[in-house]
């Protein structure tokens, strides 16, 4: 299990909103902190690693939960710059 410092809830938003909200939120973090982004948009599985590669932040991991009718994705991003 990955430990996050800050959580961002983007449930109900579709791409590109989770990425836009992540971009805004990560600016509030200090270097080395981990942001957990909750999303029910399956696109985050490809979009978040691509955004991390483009921006220089580190994709720490991606988890899926299937406790509800729709999967919930947890993307963990470490502020690297």
PDB file of N, CA, C and O in Angstrom:
ATOM      1  N   UNK A   1       0.844  -1.184   0.000  1.00  0.00           N
ATOM      2  CA  UNK A   1       0.000   0.000   0.000  1.00  0.00           C
ATOM      3  C   UNK A   1       0.890   1.249   0.000  1.00  0.00           C
ATOM      4  O   UNK A   1       1.846   1.351   0.769  1.00  0.00           O
ATOM      5  N   UNK A   2       0.557   2.172  -0.864  1.00  0.00           N
ATOM      6  CA  UNK A   2       1.343   3.393  -1.006  1.00  0.00           C
ATOM      7  C   UNK A   2       0.775   4.456  -0.071  1.00  0.00           C
ATOM      8  O   UNK A   2      -0.435   4.675  -0.020  1.00  0.00           O
ATOM      9  N   UNK A   3       1.664   5.108   0.663  1.00  0.00           N
ATOM     10  CA  UNK A   3       1.254   6.152   1.604  1.00  0.00           C
ATOM     11  C   UNK A   3       1.298   7.512   0.914  1.00  0.00           C
ATOM     12  O   UNK A   3       2.332   7.897   0.367  1.00  0.00           O
ATOM     13  N   UNK A   4       0.187   8.239   0.935  1.00  0.00           N
ATOM     14  CA  UNK A   4       0.115   9.560   0.313  1.00  0.00           C
ATOM     15  C   UNK A   4       0.111  10.653   1.376  1.00  0.00           C
ATOM     16  O   UNK A   4      -0.363  10.447   2.493  1.00  0.00           O
ATOM     17  N   UNK A   5       0.639  11.805   1.017  1.00  0.00           N
ATOM     18  CA  UNK A   5       0.622  12.960   1.911  1.00  0.00           C
ATOM     19  C   UNK A   5      -0.653  13.777   1.744  1.00  0.00           C
ATOM     20  O   UNK A   5      -1.168  14.350   2.705  1.00  0.00           O
ATOM     21  N   UNK A   6      -1.150  13.823   0.525  1.00  0.00           N
ATOM     22  CA  UNK A   6      -2.328  14.637   0.199  1.00  0.00           C
ATOM     23  C   UNK A   6      -3.215  13.838  -0.756  1.00  0.00           C
ATOM     24  O   UNK A   6      -2.719  13.098  -1.606  1.00  0.00           O
ATOM     25  N   UNK A   7      -4.528  13.993  -0.609  1.00  0.00           N
ATOM     26  CA  UNK A   7      -5.463  13.303  -1.485  1.00  0.00           C
ATOM     27  C   UNK A   7      -6.264  14.320  -2.302  1.00  0.00           C
ATOM     28  O   UNK A   7      -6.654  15.373  -1.799  1.00  0.00           O
ATOM     29  N   UNK A   8      -6.495  13.983  -3.560  1.00  0.00           N
ATOM     30  CA  UNK A   8      -7.296  14.814  -4.459  1.00  0.00           C
ATOM     31  C   UNK A   8      -8.422  13.952  -5.017  1.00  0.00           C
ATOM     32  O   UNK A   8      -8.168  12.931  -5.656  1.00  0.00           O
ATOM     33  N   UNK A   9      -9.655  14.358  -4.781  1.00  0.00           N
ATOM     34  CA  UNK A   9     -10.827  13.618  -5.234  1.00  0.00           C
ATOM     35  C   UNK A   9     -11.305  14.198  -6.561  1.00  0.00           C
ATOM     36  O   UNK A   9     -11.760  15.341  -6.618  1.00  0.00           O
ATOM     37  N   UNK A  10     -11.199  13.407  -7.629  1.00  0.00           N
ATOM     38  CA  UNK A  10     -11.685  13.851  -8.935  1.00  0.00           C
ATOM     39  C   UNK A  10     -12.807  12.937  -9.420  1.00  0.00           C
ATOM     40  O   UNK A  10     -13.082  12.862 -10.618  1.00  0.00           O
ATOM     41  N   UNK A  11     -13.452  12.243  -8.483  1.00  0.00           N
ATOM     42  CA  UNK A  11     -14.532  11.329  -8.851  1.00  0.00           C
ATOM     43  C   UNK A  11     -15.636  12.105  -9.564  1.00  0.00           C
ATOM     44  O   UNK A  11     -16.035  13.184  -9.124  1.00  0.00           O
ATOM     45  N   UNK A  12     -16.119  11.548 -10.658  1.00  0.00           N
ATOM     46  CA  UNK A  12     -17.178  12.192 -11.431  1.00  0.00           C
ATOM     47  C   UNK A  12     -16.673  13.069 -12.560  1.00  0.00           C
ATOM     48  O   UNK A  12     -17.453  13.522 -13.398  1.00  0.00           O
ATOM     49  N   UNK A  13     -15.380  13.309 -12.584  1.00  0.00           N
ATOM     50  CA  UNK A  13     -14.790  14.121 -13.656  1.00  0.00           C
ATOM     51  C   UNK A  13     -14.170  13.215 -14.715  1.00  0.00           C
ATOM     52  O   UNK A  13     -13.599  12.169 -14.406  1.00  0.00           O
ATOM     53  N   UNK A  14     -14.294  13.631 -15.945  1.00  0.00           N
ATOM     54  CA  UNK A  14     -13.684  12.893 -17.046  1.00  0.00           C
ATOM     55  C   UNK A  14     -12.511  13.683 -17.592  1.00  0.00           C
ATOM     56  O   UNK A  14     -12.413  14.899 -17.426  1.00  0.00           O
ATOM     57  N   UNK A  15     -11.633  12.956 -18.244  1.00  0.00           N
ATOM     58  CA  UNK A  15     -10.433  13.552 -18.796  1.00  0.00           C
ATOM     59  C   UNK A  15     -10.774  14.726 -19.727  1.00  0.00           C
ATOM     60  O   UNK A  15     -11.672  14.590 -20.557  1.00  0.00           O
ATOM     61  N   UNK A  16     -10.118  15.821 -19.621  1.00  0.00           N
ATOM     62  CA  UNK A  16      -8.828  16.047 -18.975  1.00  0.00           C
ATOM     63  C   UNK A  16      -8.916  16.632 -17.568  1.00  0.00           C
ATOM     64  O   UNK A  16      -7.887  17.022 -17.016  1.00  0.00           O
ATOM     65  N   UNK A  17     -10.107  16.710 -16.964  1.00  0.00           N
ATOM     66  CA  UNK A  17     -10.228  17.385 -15.657  1.00  0.00           C
ATOM     67  C   UNK A  17      -9.357  16.771 -14.562  1.00  0.00           C
ATOM     68  O   UNK A  17      -8.732  17.531 -13.822  1.00  0.00           O
ATOM     69  N   UNK A  18      -9.272  15.424 -14.407  1.00  0.00           N
ATOM     70  CA  UNK A  18      -8.380  14.905 -13.364  1.00  0.00           C
ATOM     71  C   UNK A  18      -6.929  15.367 -13.546  1.00  0.00           C
ATOM     72  O   UNK A  18      -6.231  15.632 -12.568  1.00  0.00           O
ATOM     73  N   UNK A  19      -6.486  15.462 -14.789  1.00  0.00           N
ATOM     74  CA  UNK A  19      -5.113  15.911 -15.042  1.00  0.00           C
ATOM     75  C   UNK A  19      -4.981  17.408 -14.736  1.00  0.00           C
ATOM     76  O   UNK A  19      -3.987  17.835 -14.147  1.00  0.00           O
ATOM     77  N   UNK A  20      -5.956  18.185 -15.124  1.00  0.00           N
ATOM     78  CA  UNK A  20      -5.914  19.636 -14.859  1.00  0.00           C
ATOM     79  C   UNK A  20      -5.913  19.891 -13.350  1.00  0.00           C
ATOM     80  O   UNK A  20      -5.141  20.716 -12.860  1.00  0.00           O
ATOM     81  N   UNK A  21      -6.771  19.188 -12.618  1.00  0.00           N
ATOM     82  CA  UNK A  21      -6.845  19.367 -11.162  1.00  0.00           C
ATOM     83  C   UNK A  21      -5.558  18.875 -10.487  1.00  0.00           C
ATOM     84  O   UNK A  21      -5.105  19.461  -9.504  1.00  0.00           O
ATOM     85  N   UNK A  22      -4.972  17.793 -11.024  1.00  0.00           N
ATOM     86  CA  UNK A  22      -3.700  17.296 -10.497  1.00  0.00           C
ATOM     87  C   UNK A  22      -2.598  18.332 -10.694  1.00  0.00           C
ATOM     88  O   UNK A  22      -1.793  18.582  -9.798  1.00  0.00           O
ATOM     89  N   UNK A  23      -2.579  18.920 -11.867  1.00  0.00           N
ATOM     90  CA  UNK A  23      -1.564  19.933 -12.171  1.00  0.00           C
ATOM     91  C   UNK A  23      -1.647  21.109 -11.204  1.00  0.00           C
ATOM     92  O   UNK A  23      -0.621  21.627 -10.762  1.00  0.00           O
ATOM     93  N   UNK A  24      -2.859  21.528 -10.877  1.00  0.00           N
ATOM     94  CA  UNK A  24      -3.046  22.638  -9.933  1.00  0.00           C
ATOM     95  C   UNK A  24      -2.655  22.223  -8.514  1.00  0.00           C
ATOM     96  O   UNK A  24      -1.980  22.969  -7.805  1.00  0.00           O
ATOM     97  N   UNK A  25      -3.087  21.025  -8.107  1.00  0.00           N
ATOM     98  CA  UNK A  25      -2.859  20.586  -6.728  1.00  0.00           C
ATOM     99  C   UNK A  25      -1.388  20.322  -6.438  1.00  0.00           C
ATOM    100  O   UNK A  25      -0.904  20.634  -5.350  1.00  0.00           O
ATOM    101  N   UNK A  26      -0.675  19.751  -7.399  1.00  0.00           N
ATOM    102  CA  UNK A  26       0.722  19.378  -7.131  1.00  0.00           C
ATOM    103  C   UNK A  26       1.591  20.613  -6.919  1.00  0.00           C
ATOM    104  O   UNK A  26       2.659  20.519  -6.316  1.00  0.00           O
ATOM    105  N   UNK A  27       1.147  21.765  -7.407  1.00  0.00           N
ATOM    106  CA  UNK A  27       1.888  23.010  -7.184  1.00  0.00           C
ATOM    107  C   UNK A  27       1.881  23.410  -5.714  1.00  0.00           C
ATOM    108  O   UNK A  27       2.762  24.147  -5.271  1.00  0.00           O
ATOM    109  N   UNK A  28       0.895  22.932  -4.951  1.00  0.00           N
ATOM    110  CA  UNK A  28       0.784  23.248  -3.523  1.00  0.00           C
ATOM    111  C   UNK A  28       1.689  22.365  -2.673  1.00  0.00           C
ATOM    112  O   UNK A  28       1.927  22.679  -1.507  1.00  0.00           O
ATOM    113  N   UNK A  29       2.199  21.267  -3.228  1.00  0.00           N
ATOM    114  CA  UNK A  29       3.008  20.314  -2.478  1.00  0.00           C
ATOM    115  C   UNK A  29       4.476  20.730  -2.466  1.00  0.00           C
ATOM    116  O   UNK A  29       4.922  21.520  -3.297  1.00  0.00           O
ATOM    117  N   UNK A  30       5.214  20.181  -1.506  1.00  0.00           N
ATOM    118  CA  UNK A  30       6.660  20.374  -1.496  1.00  0.00           C
ATOM    119  C   UNK A  30       7.308  19.164  -2.156  1.00  0.00           C
ATOM    120  O   UNK A  30       6.697  18.100  -2.259  1.00  0.00           O
ATOM    121  N   UNK A  31       8.537  19.335  -2.598  1.00  0.00           N
ATOM    122  CA  UNK A  31       9.226  18.244  -3.285  1.00  0.00           C
ATOM    123  C   UNK A  31       9.290  16.995  -2.431  1.00  0.00           C
ATOM    124  O   UNK A  31       9.613  17.059  -1.245  1.00  0.00           O
ATOM    125  N   UNK A  32       8.984  15.864  -3.033  1.00  0.00           N
ATOM    126  CA  UNK A  32       9.036  14.589  -2.336  1.00  0.00           C
ATOM    127  C   UNK A  32       7.696  14.141  -1.784  1.00  0.00           C
ATOM    128  O   UNK A  32       7.532  12.969  -1.446  1.00  0.00           O
ATOM    129  N   UNK A  33       6.735  15.048  -1.686  1.00  0.00           N
ATOM    130  CA  UNK A  33       5.417  14.653  -1.189  1.00  0.00           C
ATOM    131  C   UNK A  33       4.680  13.858  -2.268  1.00  0.00           C
ATOM    132  O   UNK A  33       4.903  14.042  -3.465  1.00  0.00           O
ATOM    133  N   UNK A  34       3.796  12.971  -1.810  1.00  0.00           N
ATOM    134  CA  UNK A  34       3.035  12.117  -2.723  1.00  0.00           C
ATOM    135  C   UNK A  34       1.572  12.541  -2.705  1.00  0.00           C
ATOM    136  O   UNK A  34       0.958  12.701  -1.650  1.00  0.00           O
ATOM    137  N   UNK A  35       1.038  12.715  -3.905  1.00  0.00           N
ATOM    138  CA  UNK A  35      -0.360  13.079  -4.107  1.00  0.00           C
ATOM    139  C   UNK A  35      -1.128  11.847  -4.570  1.00  0.00           C
ATOM    140  O   UNK A  35      -0.731  11.178  -5.524  1.00  0.00           O
ATOM    141  N   UNK A  36      -2.233  11.555  -3.886  1.00  0.00           N
ATOM    142  CA  UNK A  36      -3.114  10.457  -4.283  1.00  0.00           C
ATOM    143  C   UNK A  36      -4.296  11.063  -5.020  1.00  0.00           C
ATOM    144  O   UNK A  36      -5.014  11.895  -4.466  1.00  0.00           O
ATOM    145  N   UNK A  37      -4.503  10.654  -6.259  1.00  0.00           N
ATOM    146  CA  UNK A  37      -5.596  11.179  -7.069  1.00  0.00           C
ATOM    147  C   UNK A  37      -6.648  10.088  -7.235  1.00  0.00           C
ATOM    148  O   UNK A  37      -6.380   9.034  -7.813  1.00  0.00           O
ATOM    149  N   UNK A  38      -7.851  10.356  -6.719  1.00  0.00           N
ATOM    150  CA  UNK A  38      -8.961   9.414  -6.876  1.00  0.00           C
ATOM    151  C   UNK A  38      -9.702   9.749  -8.152  1.00  0.00           C
ATOM    152  O   UNK A  38     -10.011  10.914  -8.402  1.00  0.00           O
ATOM    153  N   UNK A  39      -9.992   8.741  -8.964  1.00  0.00           N
ATOM    154  CA  UNK A  39     -10.708   8.978 -10.212  1.00  0.00           C
ATOM    155  C   UNK A  39     -11.539   7.753 -10.569  1.00  0.00           C
ATOM    156  O   UNK A  39     -11.150   6.622 -10.277  1.00  0.00           O
ATOM    157  N   UNK A  40     -12.674   7.982 -11.196  1.00  0.00           N
ATOM    158  CA  UNK A  40     -13.457   6.866 -11.730  1.00  0.00           C
ATOM    159  C   UNK A  40     -13.424   6.876 -13.260  1.00  0.00           C
ATOM    160  O   UNK A  40     -14.201   6.179 -13.913  1.00  0.00           O
ATOM    161  N   UNK A  41     -12.526   7.664 -13.810  1.00  0.00           N
ATOM    162  CA  UNK A  41     -12.318   7.720 -15.257  1.00  0.00           C
ATOM    163  C   UNK A  41     -11.178   6.767 -15.621  1.00  0.00           C
ATOM    164  O   UNK A  41     -10.035   6.977 -15.215  1.00  0.00           O
ATOM    165  N   UNK A  42     -11.489   5.734 -16.379  1.00  0.00           N
ATOM    166  CA  UNK A  42     -10.484   4.732 -16.745  1.00  0.00           C
ATOM    167  C   UNK A  42      -9.319   5.341 -17.524  1.00  0.00           C
ATOM    168  O   UNK A  42      -8.223   4.781 -17.538  1.00  0.00           O
ATOM    169  N   UNK A  43      -9.551   6.474 -18.164  1.00  0.00           N
ATOM    170  CA  UNK A  43      -8.505   7.139 -18.932  1.00  0.00           C
ATOM    171  C   UNK A  43      -7.308   7.541 -18.098  1.00  0.00           C
ATOM    172  O   UNK A  43      -6.223   7.772 -18.631  1.00  0.00           O
ATOM    173  N   UNK A  44      -7.501   7.625 -16.784  1.00  0.00           N
ATOM    174  CA  UNK A  44      -6.390   8.036 -15.922  1.00  0.00           C
ATOM    175  C   UNK A  44      -5.252   7.012 -15.959  1.00  0.00           C
ATOM    176  O   UNK A  44      -4.101   7.358 -15.694  1.00  0.00           O
ATOM    177  N   UNK A  45      -5.566   5.764 -16.285  1.00  0.00           N
ATOM    178  CA  UNK A  45      -4.534   4.725 -16.329  1.00  0.00           C
ATOM    179  C   UNK A  45      -3.462   5.038 -17.374  1.00  0.00           C
ATOM    180  O   UNK A  45      -2.296   4.689 -17.187  1.00  0.00           O
ATOM    181  N   UNK A  46      -3.840   5.678 -18.449  1.00  0.00           N
ATOM    182  CA  UNK A  46      -2.857   6.059 -19.471  1.00  0.00           C
ATOM    183  C   UNK A  46      -2.462   7.525 -19.338  1.00  0.00           C
ATOM    184  O   UNK A  46      -1.307   7.884 -19.565  1.00  0.00           O
ATOM    185  N   UNK A  47      -3.420   8.369 -18.972  1.00  0.00           N
ATOM    186  CA  UNK A  47      -3.161   9.812 -18.956  1.00  0.00           C
ATOM    187  C   UNK A  47      -2.196  10.235 -17.844  1.00  0.00           C
ATOM    188  O   UNK A  47      -1.334  11.086 -18.067  1.00  0.00           O
ATOM    189  N   UNK A  48      -2.331   9.653 -16.657  1.00  0.00           N
ATOM    190  CA  UNK A  48      -1.479  10.097 -15.548  1.00  0.00           C
ATOM    191  C   UNK A  48      -0.003   9.749 -15.771  1.00  0.00           C
ATOM    192  O   UNK A  48       0.852  10.610 -15.565  1.00  0.00           O
ATOM    193  N   UNK A  49       0.330   8.509 -16.187  1.00  0.00           N
ATOM    194  CA  UNK A  49       1.757   8.243 -16.474  1.00  0.00           C
ATOM    195  C   UNK A  49       2.301   9.156 -17.575  1.00  0.00           C
ATOM    196  O   UNK A  49       3.444   9.607 -17.501  1.00  0.00           O
ATOM    197  N   UNK A  50       1.489   9.424 -18.588  1.00  0.00           N
ATOM    198  CA  UNK A  50       1.938  10.300 -19.675  1.00  0.00           C
ATOM    199  C   UNK A  50       2.171  11.718 -19.159  1.00  0.00           C
ATOM    200  O   UNK A  50       3.145  12.367 -19.540  1.00  0.00           O
ATOM    201  N   UNK A  51       1.281  12.197 -18.296  1.00  0.00           N
ATOM    202  CA  UNK A  51       1.442  13.539 -17.720  1.00  0.00           C
ATOM    203  C   UNK A  51       2.697  13.593 -16.855  1.00  0.00           C
ATOM    204  O   UNK A  51       3.443  14.572 -16.906  1.00  0.00           O
ATOM    205  N   UNK A  52       2.934  12.552 -16.064  1.00  0.00           N
ATOM    206  CA  UNK A  52       4.133  12.513 -15.215  1.00  0.00           C
ATOM    207  C   UNK A  52       5.401  12.546 -16.069  1.00  0.00           C
ATOM    208  O   UNK A  52       6.354  13.255 -15.749  1.00  0.00           O
ATOM    209  N   UNK A  53       5.402  11.790 -17.131  1.00  0.00           N
ATOM    210  CA  UNK A  53       6.579  11.760 -18.002  1.00  0.00           C
ATOM    211  C   UNK A  53       6.812  13.132 -18.635  1.00  0.00           C
ATOM    212  O   UNK A  53       7.954  13.571 -18.765  1.00  0.00           O
ATOM    213  N   UNK A  54       5.746  13.797 -19.021  1.00  0.00           N
ATOM    214  CA  UNK A  54       5.858  15.104 -19.655  1.00  0.00           C
ATOM    215  C   UNK A  54       6.302  16.184 -18.681  1.00  0.00           C
ATOM    216  O   UNK A  54       7.079  17.067 -19.046  1.00  0.00           O
ATOM    217  N   UNK A  55       5.817  16.123 -17.445  1.00  0.00           N
ATOM    218  CA  UNK A  55       6.071  17.187 -16.478  1.00  0.00           C
ATOM    219  C   UNK A  55       7.277  16.924 -15.584  1.00  0.00           C
ATOM    220  O   UNK A  55       7.753  17.837 -14.910  1.00  0.00           O
ATOM    221  N   UNK A  56       7.779  15.685 -15.569  1.00  0.00           N
ATOM    222  CA  UNK A  56       8.947  15.379 -14.752  1.00  0.00           C
ATOM    223  C   UNK A  56       8.617  14.902 -13.349  1.00  0.00           C
ATOM    224  O   UNK A  56       9.525  14.701 -12.541  1.00  0.00           O
ATOM    225  N   UNK A  57       7.338  14.716 -13.039  1.00  0.00           N
ATOM    226  CA  UNK A  57       6.972  14.158 -11.739  1.00  0.00           C
ATOM    227  C   UNK A  57       7.025  12.633 -11.831  1.00  0.00           C
ATOM    228  O   UNK A  57       7.028  12.064 -12.922  1.00  0.00           O
ATOM    229  N   UNK A  58       7.067  11.982 -10.665  1.00  0.00           N
ATOM    230  CA  UNK A  58       7.232  10.529 -10.640  1.00  0.00           C
ATOM    231  C   UNK A  58       5.913   9.825 -10.379  1.00  0.00           C
ATOM    232  O   UNK A  58       5.244  10.096  -9.382  1.00  0.00           O
ATOM    233  N   UNK A  59       5.541   8.928 -11.268  1.00  0.00           N
ATOM    234  CA  UNK A  59       4.359   8.083 -11.058  1.00  0.00           C
ATOM    235  C   UNK A  59       4.771   6.963 -10.128  1.00  0.00           C
ATOM    236  O   UNK A  59       5.567   6.101 -10.500  1.00  0.00           O
ATOM    237  N   UNK A  60       4.232   6.972  -8.914  1.00  0.00           N
ATOM    238  CA  UNK A  60       4.635   5.998  -7.900  1.00  0.00           C
ATOM    239  C   UNK A  60       3.847   4.699  -8.038  1.00  0.00           C
ATOM    240  O   UNK A  60       4.374   3.617  -7.780  1.00  0.00           O
ATOM    241  N   UNK A  61       2.584   4.809  -8.447  1.00  0.00           N
ATOM    242  CA  UNK A  61       1.783   3.600  -8.589  1.00  0.00           C
ATOM    243  C   UNK A  61       0.356   3.906  -8.949  1.00  0.00           C
ATOM    244  O   UNK A  61      -0.079   5.057  -8.920  1.00  0.00           O
ATOM    245  N   UNK A  62      -0.378   2.852  -9.292  1.00  0.00           N
ATOM    246  CA  UNK A  62      -1.789   2.970  -9.627  1.00  0.00           C
ATOM    247  C   UNK A  62      -2.512   1.766  -9.040  1.00  0.00           C
ATOM    248  O   UNK A  62      -2.130   0.622  -9.285  1.00  0.00           O
ATOM    249  N   UNK A  63      -3.544   2.027  -8.273  1.00  0.00           N
ATOM    250  CA  UNK A  63      -4.325   0.948  -7.664  1.00  0.00           C
ATOM    251  C   UNK A  63      -5.760   1.037  -8.162  1.00  0.00           C
ATOM    252  O   UNK A  63      -6.244   2.119  -8.494  1.00  0.00           O
ATOM    253  N   UNK A  64      -6.437  -0.108  -8.211  1.00  0.00           N
ATOM    254  CA  UNK A  64      -7.844  -0.152  -8.604  1.00  0.00           C
ATOM    255  C   UNK A  64      -8.657  -0.759  -7.474  1.00  0.00           C
ATOM    256  O   UNK A  64      -8.242  -1.748  -6.870  1.00  0.00           O
ATOM    257  N   UNK A  65      -9.805  -0.177  -7.186  1.00  0.00           N
ATOM    258  CA  UNK A  65     -10.740  -0.737  -6.206  1.00  0.00           C
ATOM    259  C   UNK A  65     -12.043  -1.029  -6.914  1.00  0.00           C
ATOM    260  O   UNK A  65     -12.503  -0.238  -7.737  1.00  0.00           O
ATOM    261  N   UNK A  66     -12.636  -2.160  -6.595  1.00  0.00           N
ATOM    262  CA  UNK A  66     -13.885  -2.546  -7.255  1.00  0.00           C
ATOM    263  C   UNK A  66     -14.999  -2.744  -6.236  1.00  0.00           C
ATOM    264  O   UNK A  66     -15.803  -3.666  -6.369  1.00  0.00           O
ATOM    265  N   UNK A  67     -15.053  -1.898  -5.233  1.00  0.00           N
ATOM    266  CA  UNK A  67     -16.058  -2.059  -4.183  1.00  0.00           C
ATOM    267  C   UNK A  67     -17.433  -1.520  -4.589  1.00  0.00           C
ATOM    268  O   UNK A  67     -18.440  -1.888  -3.984  1.00  0.00           O
ATOM    269  N   UNK A  68     -17.486  -0.669  -5.587  1.00  0.00           N
ATOM    270  CA  UNK A  68     -18.780  -0.131  -6.037  1.00  0.00           C
ATOM    271  C   UNK A  68     -19.062  -0.643  -7.446  1.00  0.00           C
ATOM    272  O   UNK A  68     -18.331  -1.487  -7.963  1.00  0.00           O
ATOM    273  N   UNK A  69     -20.119  -0.132  -8.061  1.00  0.00           N
ATOM    274  CA  UNK A  69     -20.474  -0.579  -9.410  1.00  0.00           C
ATOM    275  C   UNK A  69     -19.443  -0.140 -10.440  1.00  0.00           C
ATOM    276  O   UNK A  69     -19.306  -0.757 -11.496  1.00  0.00           O
ATOM    277  N   UNK A  70     -18.729   0.916 -10.128  1.00  0.00           N
ATOM    278  CA  UNK A  70     -17.726   1.445 -11.052  1.00  0.00           C
ATOM    279  C   UNK A  70     -16.372   1.413 -10.360  1.00  0.00           C
ATOM    280  O   UNK A  70     -16.274   1.784  -9.190  1.00  0.00           O
ATOM    281  N   UNK A  71     -15.320   0.975 -11.059  1.00  0.00           N
ATOM    282  CA  UNK A  71     -13.998   0.944 -10.412  1.00  0.00           C
ATOM    283  C   UNK A  71     -13.517   2.340 -10.035  1.00  0.00           C
ATOM    284  O   UNK A  71     -13.814   3.325 -10.710  1.00  0.00           O
ATOM    285  N   UNK A  72     -12.779   2.396  -8.956  1.00  0.00           N
ATOM    286  CA  UNK A  72     -12.144   3.640  -8.528  1.00  0.00           C
ATOM    287  C   UNK A  72     -10.635   3.445  -8.658  1.00  0.00           C
ATOM    288  O   UNK A  72     -10.074   2.468  -8.161  1.00  0.00           O
ATOM    289  N   UNK A  73     -10.001   4.382  -9.326  1.00  0.00           N
ATOM    290  CA  UNK A  73      -8.564   4.326  -9.544  1.00  0.00           C
ATOM    291  C   UNK A  73      -7.876   5.295  -8.594  1.00  0.00           C
ATOM    292  O   UNK A  73      -8.344   6.410  -8.365  1.00  0.00           O
ATOM    293  N   UNK A  74      -6.758   4.842  -8.052  1.00  0.00           N
ATOM    294  CA  UNK A  74      -5.942   5.684  -7.180  1.00  0.00           C
ATOM    295  C   UNK A  74      -4.574   5.819  -7.834  1.00  0.00           C
ATOM    296  O   UNK A  74      -3.809   4.858  -7.906  1.00  0.00           O
ATOM    297  N   UNK A  75      -4.280   7.015  -8.304  1.00  0.00           N
ATOM    298  CA  UNK A  75      -2.980   7.274  -8.928  1.00  0.00           C
ATOM    299  C   UNK A  75      -2.122   8.030  -7.922  1.00  0.00           C
ATOM    300  O   UNK A  75      -2.567   9.009  -7.322  1.00  0.00           O
ATOM    301  N   UNK A  76      -0.893   7.569  -7.745  1.00  0.00           N
ATOM    302  CA  UNK A  76       0.021   8.172  -6.773  1.00  0.00           C
ATOM    303  C   UNK A  76       1.153   8.855  -7.530  1.00  0.00           C
ATOM    304  O   UNK A  76       1.882   8.229  -8.299  1.00  0.00           O
ATOM    305  N   UNK A  77       1.277  10.160  -7.286  1.00  0.00           N
ATOM    306  CA  UNK A  77       2.269  10.965  -7.997  1.00  0.00           C
ATOM    307  C   UNK A  77       3.170  11.653  -6.975  1.00  0.00           C
ATOM    308  O   UNK A  77       2.689  12.305  -6.049  1.00  0.00           O
ATOM    309  N   UNK A  78       4.471  11.501  -7.152  1.00  0.00           N
ATOM    310  CA  UNK A  78       5.447  12.153  -6.270  1.00  0.00           C
ATOM    311  C   UNK A  78       5.951  13.417  -6.940  1.00  0.00           C
ATOM    312  O   UNK A  78       6.409  13.391  -8.083  1.00  0.00           O
ATOM    313  N   UNK A  79       5.861  14.527  -6.214  1.00  0.00           N
ATOM    314  CA  UNK A  79       6.373  15.784  -6.759  1.00  0.00           C
ATOM    315  C   UNK A  79       7.886  15.686  -6.836  1.00  0.00           C
ATOM    316  O   UNK A  79       8.562  15.477  -5.828  1.00  0.00           O
ATOM    317  N   UNK A  80       8.408  15.841  -8.046  1.00  0.00           N
ATOM    318  CA  UNK A  80       9.836  15.633  -8.258  1.00  0.00           C
ATOM    319  C   UNK A  80      10.576  16.902  -8.659  1.00  0.00           C
ATOM    320  O   UNK A  80      11.792  16.883  -8.844  1.00  0.00           O
ATOM    321  N   UNK A  81       9.861  17.977  -8.789  1.00  0.00           N
ATOM    322  CA  UNK A  81      10.555  19.225  -9.123  1.00  0.00           C
ATOM    323  C   UNK A  81       9.786  20.417  -8.597  1.00  0.00           C
ATOM    324  O   UNK A  81      10.212  21.557  -8.780  1.00  0.00           O
TER     325      UNK A  81
END
